[in-house]
Structures are given as C-alpha cells and as structure tokens.
C-alpha cells in the first residue's frame, strides 16, 4: 500500500492508503481536512469545481484534471479531489482562507525568453 506523508504546520502525519485511492477522501477519512473553517461546509463535494481542497504536492505527480493542469502550469495548489495516490506521495496542506495563492517557484510553465 502506498504511503501518504502529510506535512502539517505542527509536524507530519503518515498514512498507508489503498493504491489509487482518492487523495481528498483519504485525507478526510484520516481526520485531516484539506479545507479551511470557511470552506468545510461550502465546497463542491469533490467534483473538481470549487478549488477549495487544494494541497501542495511535493515531487512530480502528473496532473490529469483540466484544473490541475492549469494549477500545475501556473504554480497554484493542486486539487486533492482530483488526485489519486498511485504510489508514495508527500503533500503539504495549504495555508489559505478559501483558495491558495500561486507560488511562482512551483510553476511549470516555460520561462519567457529575454
């Protein structure tokens, strides 16, 4: 079973999850929420529409969902509802109010020519 390492502000949590498990569902089942106090009740329920369940994925996990491709391209958090744990994975919860801000260091878009 894949190992999911969750980096939290006060430490880390390590879980074993079934292969191909949905990341959002795995987090919620373990009592770790990708949501904030403002979005726990106001979210799309894992349909990939609201972008409130974003997490930072450490390493390279190729995006499959259209929103995740854009997020990965521009350096925004990835949607936990659209990620599947297919192997060992490390994630970091996003410090946010509703959506997470972009991090230019994480953007995968090509750099503009001078």
C-alpha positions in Angstrom: 0.0 0.0 0.0 1.3 3.5 -0.8 2.5 5.7 2.0 1.0 9.2 2.1 3.1 11.7 4.0 1.2 14.8 5.1 3.2 17.9 6.1 1.3 19.9 8.7 2.2 23.2 10.3 2.9 21.4 13.6 4.6 18.2 12.2 3.6 15.5 9.9 1.3 12.5 9.6 2.0 9.3 7.8 -0.8 7.1 6.4 -1.0 3.9 4.4 -3.7 4.2 1.8 -5.0 1.8 -0.8 -3.5 2.1 -4.3 -5.4 4.5 -6.5 -7.3 6.0 -3.5 -8.7 9.5 -3.9 -6.5 11.9 -2.0 -9.3 14.1 -0.7 -11.3 11.1 0.6 -8.2 9.6 2.1 -7.4 12.8 4.0 -11.0 13.2 5.3 -11.1 9.6 6.4 -7.9 10.1 8.4 -9.4 13.3 10.0 -7.1 15.6 8.1 -9.1 18.3 6.2 -7.8 20.0 3.0 -10.5 22.6 3.8 -10.4 25.7 6.0 -13.0 26.7 8.5 -14.7 28.8 5.7 -14.9 26.0 3.2 -15.6 22.9 5.3 -19.3 23.3 4.5 -19.1 25.4 1.4 -17.4 23.2 -1.2 -18.4 21.2 -4.3 -18.1 17.8 -2.5 -15.1 16.6 -4.5 -16.3 17.3 -8.1 -13.3 19.5 -9.0 -15.3 22.7 -9.4 -14.6 25.0 -6.4 -10.8 24.7 -5.9 -11.1 24.8 -2.1 -9.4 21.4 -1.4 -6.1 22.5 -2.8 -2.8 21.0 -1.5 0.8 21.3 -2.4 2.2 18.1 -3.9 5.9 17.6 -3.3 7.7 16.0 -6.2 6.2 15.2 -9.6 2.7 13.8 -9.9 1.4 14.5 -13.4 -2.0 16.3 -13.5 -5.0 14.6 -15.1 -7.9 17.0 -14.5 -8.1 20.2 -16.5 -8.0 22.4 -13.4 -5.0 20.5 -12.1 -3.1 21.0 -15.4 -3.7 24.8 -15.1 -2.8 24.9 -11.5 0.4 22.9 -12.1 1.3 25.2 -15.0 0.9 28.4 -13.1 2.1 27.3 -9.7 -1.3 27.0 -7.8 -2.2 24.3 -5.4 -3.5 21.0 -6.8 -7.0 19.8 -6.1 -6.9 16.9 -3.7 -10.3 15.7 -5.0 -8.7 15.1 -8.4 -5.5 13.3 -7.3 -5.2 9.6 -6.8 -2.5 8.1 -4.6 -0.8 5.6 -7.0 2.5 5.4 -5.1 4.2 7.0 -2.2 3.3 10.7 -2.1 4.1 13.7 0.1 1.7 16.6 0.3 1.6 19.9 2.3 -1.6 21.5 3.4 -2.1 25.0 2.0 -2.3 27.9 4.4 -5.3 29.7 2.9 -8.7 31.3 3.7 -10.5 29.9 0.7 -8.1 29.2 -2.2 -4.4 29.0 -2.1 -2.2 31.6 -3.8 0.2 30.9 -6.6 3.8 30.1 -5.8 5.9 31.1 -8.8 8.7 28.6 -7.7 6.2 25.8 -8.3 5.1 26.9 -11.8 6.0 24.5 -14.6 5.4 26.9 -17.4 8.3 27.7 -19.6 10.2 30.8 -18.7 9.8 33.7 -21.1 12.8 34.5 -23.4 14.5 37.8 -22.7 
